[in-house]
Amino acid sequence: MPRGDKSSYTDKQKRQAEHIEEGYEHRGVGRNEAERRAWATVNKETGGGKKRGSGRGVPTSNISSKRGGRIGGPRGSKASASRPAAARSRSAKKAAATRKRQATKRSGTRKAARKK
């Protein structure tokens, strides 16, 4: 079977790949790249083409396709993604200042402990 042959995939896997590909194209990814990513996602979720034999009933996970296009992973961070960039930047600067302040406080206690 030549590389890239999709005959060993089930109809459901082919539909999944087509749907995932449309989603990538909708987000502005080129056609070839969208197709490549779609099949990679199907392979990751289902373990590749259909396989026969006992013990093949491995549960599938669709976390890979749920993750696409989300900031911060498959769940969470929806609130921060909808906030304006300026608000997110302000929060990041505040967090950085807090980390810096706490680091200097920790290093001050270390210096005091060394003097003893």
C-alpha positions in Angstrom: 0.0 0.0 0.0 1.6 3.3 -1.0 2.1 6.1 1.5 -0.9 8.4 1.8 -3.4 5.7 0.8 -6.5 6.2 2.8 -8.3 3.0 1.8 -7.6 1.4 5.2 -9.5 4.1 7.1 -13.2 3.6 8.1 -15.9 5.9 6.7 -16.2 7.5 10.1 -12.5 8.3 10.2 -12.7 9.8 6.7 -15.7 12.0 7.8 -13.8 13.1 10.9 -10.7 14.1 8.8 -12.9 16.0 6.4 -14.6 17.9 9.2 -11.3 18.7 10.9 -9.8 19.9 7.6 -12.8 22.2 7.0 -12.2 23.7 10.5 -8.5 24.4 9.7 -9.3 25.9 6.4 -11.9 28.2 8.1 -9.2 29.4 10.4 -6.9 30.3 7.4 -4.6 27.3 7.1 -3.7 26.3 3.6 -5.5 23.3 1.9 -2.5 20.9 1.9 -1.5 21.8 5.5 -5.1 21.5 6.7 -5.4 18.0 5.2 -2.1 17.0 6.7 -3.1 18.2 10.2 -6.5 16.7 9.9 -5.2 13.2 9.2 -2.6 13.6 11.9 -5.4 14.4 14.3 -7.4 11.4 13.2 -4.4 9.1 13.5 -3.7 10.4 17.0 -7.3 10.0 18.2 -8.1 6.6 16.6 -4.7 5.0 16.2 -4.6 5.0 12.4 -6.6 3.1 9.9 -9.0 0.2 10.7 -7.3 -2.8 12.2 -8.8 -6.3 12.6 -8.5 -8.8 15.4 -9.3 -9.3 19.0 -8.2 -6.7 21.6 -8.5 -3.8 19.2 -11.4 -2.2 21.0 -9.3 0.6 22.4 -11.4 3.7 23.4 -10.8 6.8 21.3 -10.1 10.2 22.7 -11.2 13.4 20.9 -9.2 15.8 23.0 -6.9 16.7 20.1 -9.7 18.1 18.0 -11.3 19.8 20.9 -8.1 21.7 21.7 -7.8 23.4 18.3 -8.2 27.2 18.2 -8.4 27.6 22.0 -6.1 29.7 24.0 -4.8 27.8 27.1 -5.8 24.3 26.1 -8.9 22.2 25.9 -10.7 23.7 28.9 -10.3 26.8 31.0 -8.9 30.2 30.1 -12.0 31.2 28.2 -12.5 34.3 30.3 -8.9 35.5 29.6 -9.2 34.8 25.9 -12.3 37.1 25.7 -10.6 39.9 27.5 -8.9 42.7 25.5 -5.2 42.5 24.9 -4.5 45.6 27.1 -6.2 43.9 30.1 -4.3 40.7 29.7 -1.0 42.7 29.3 -1.8 44.7 32.5 -2.4 41.4 34.4 0.8 39.9 33.1 2.8 43.0 34.1 1.3 42.9 37.6 2.1 39.2 38.0 5.7 39.8 36.9 6.1 42.6 39.4 4.7 40.4 42.2 7.2 37.6 41.2 10.0 40.1 41.2 9.0 41.6 44.5 8.8 38.1 46.2 12.1 37.0 44.7 13.9 40.0 46.2 12.2 39.4 49.5 13.3 35.7 49.5 16.9 36.6 48.5 17.0 39.1 51.4 16.1 36.4 53.9 18.8 34.1 52.4 21.4 36.8 52.7 20.4 37.4 56.4 20.6 33.7 57.0 24.1 33.5 55.5 25.4 36.3 57.8 24.5 34.4 60.9 
